[in-house]
Amino acid sequence: MTTDIRLDRIERKLDQLLRQTGLGVALDRAQLKEGEIIMAGLDDLTLQVQKNSDVEASAVVLIQGIAQKLAEAIASGDPAKISALQTQLATSADALAAAVAANTPAA
């Protein structure tokens, strides 16, 4: 085998390796990009879960406060306190309904 033939053969193999390596790098970059997209989605989901947990905890505190005020109003036997509590409940219910509607995606 002459030197020229061997050199041609070596060059073809090098070209083939470079093409394969280039493809491998492109696949690695695509996989990395896909991983970044998945991680960004996971970060968004984690944030939304935290927001939901915060809202749920706030609702629990609100309901517990209302229950305590109701117990106090009933214990006092004062009709004015019961009427004021009824007004407060209506206001709270309206505000909660508006918040839920504002943060619920359209179907």
N, C-alpha and C positions, 0 to 999 in steps of 0.2 A: 504494500500500500504506500503510495507516494505521500509526501508531506502535504501537498495541496489537498488531496482527498481527505486526509486526516483532519486538517484544519477546517475544511467545509463541514465535516461530520461534527466536530466539536462546536462550531458556530451554530449549527442547527440545534444541537442539544441545549446549548446556552440560550438560544432564542426560545426554545420550548419551555425551559425552566423559568425564564423571565415572564413568559405569558402566564404560566401556571401560578407563579408567585404574585403577579399583578392581580390575577383573579382572586387569589386567596386574600390579598389585602382589601380588595373591594368587598368581598363577603364579610370580612371582619368589621369593616367600617359600617356596613349595612346592619350587621347584628348589633354593633355598639349603638347605632342610632335607634334601633328598635328597643333596645334596653333602656335608653334614655327616655323614650316615649312612655314605656311601661312605668318607669320610676316616677315620671312626672304625673302620670295618671294616679299612681299609688299615693303620691304626696297630696294631690287634690282630694282623693277619697278620704285620706286620714284627716285632712283639715275639715271636710264636711262632716265626718263622724264627730269630731270634737265640737263643732258648732251645734250639731244636733244634741249632743250630750249636755252642752251648756244651756241650751234652750229648755230641754226637758228638766234639768235641775232647777231652773228658774221657775218653771211651771209648778213643780212640786212645792217649792218654797211659797209661791203665791197661794196655792190651794191650802197649804197648812196654815198660812196666816189668816186666810178667810175663815177656815174652820175654827180657829182660836177666837177670832172676833165674833163669830156667830155664837159660840158658846158663852162668851162674855155678855153679849147683848141679851141672850135668852136668860142668863143668870140674873142680870140686872132687873129684868121685868120692865124696862123702860121702852115704850113703844117708839119713841124718837130715835133711840139707838138702833132698834130693829129696822126702822124705815131708812135710816142713813146707811146701814149695812146693805139693805136691798139695792139702794141707788149705787153704792160702790160696786156691788156684784155685777150689776147691769153694765156699768162703765168698763169694768175689767173684762167681762165677757165680750163686749163689743171690740175692745182693743185687741184681745187675743184672737178673735175671729178675723179681724183685719190683718193681723200679722201672719196668721196661717194662710189666708188667701193671697197675700202679697208674696209669700215665699213658696207657694205651691205652683209648680210648672203647669202650664196649660196642657190638657190632654190632646 
